[in-house]
Amino acid sequence: MHPGNSEIQPIRVPAKSTVLLIFMPPDRTDWQRSHLTDWAEAIKQRSAGALRVLKVEQANHPEVVQSFDIRQFPTLVLVQQGTERWRQEGPPNEITMALLDRQLTQ
């Protein structure tokens, strides 16, 4: 737990699940927050419940950001059964959705 913020919860990823981690930019605008949140909801709906989406805030989880060696924000990381399967640095777009769909069906 970080000093001054008792609401921070640890990130829990079940070993057998498929999770998309969205490493959020620390200095994002309201538009960026809204765009990334909308995109995360869209991909979650497209996966029909097969994908868990977690937004990772650098300020709340610096150790997670460091462990994934995140150098650019936003960064998307797909983890399947505890293994990183795919990564994209930078904002998501239509091509990102197609690439992620391909990863989920392999």
Rosetta blueprint (number, residue, H / E / L):
1 M L
2 H E
3 P L
4 G L
5 N E
6 S L
7 E L
8 I L
9 Q L
10 P L
11 I L
12 R L
13 V L
14 P L
15 A L
16 K L
17 S L
18 T E
19 V E
20 L E
21 L E
22 I E
23 F E
24 M E
25 P L
26 P L
27 D L
28 R L
29 T L
30 D H
31 W H
32 Q H
33 R H
34 S H
35 H H
36 L H
37 T H
38 D H
39 W H
40 A H
41 E H
42 A H
43 I H
44 K H
45 Q H
46 R H
47 S L
48 A L
49 G L
50 A L
51 L L
52 R E
53 V E
54 L E
55 K E
56 V E
57 E E
58 Q L
59 A L
60 N L
61 H L
62 P H
63 E H
64 V H
65 V H
66 Q H
67 S H
68 F L
69 D L
70 I L
71 R L
72 Q L
73 F L
74 P L
75 T E
76 L E
77 V E
78 L E
79 V E
80 Q E
81 Q L
82 G L
83 T E
84 E E
85 R E
86 W E
87 R E
88 Q E
89 E E
90 G L
91 P L
92 P L
93 N L
94 E H
95 I H
96 T H
97 M H
98 A H
99 L H
100 L H
101 D H
102 R H
103 Q H
104 L H
105 T H
106 Q L
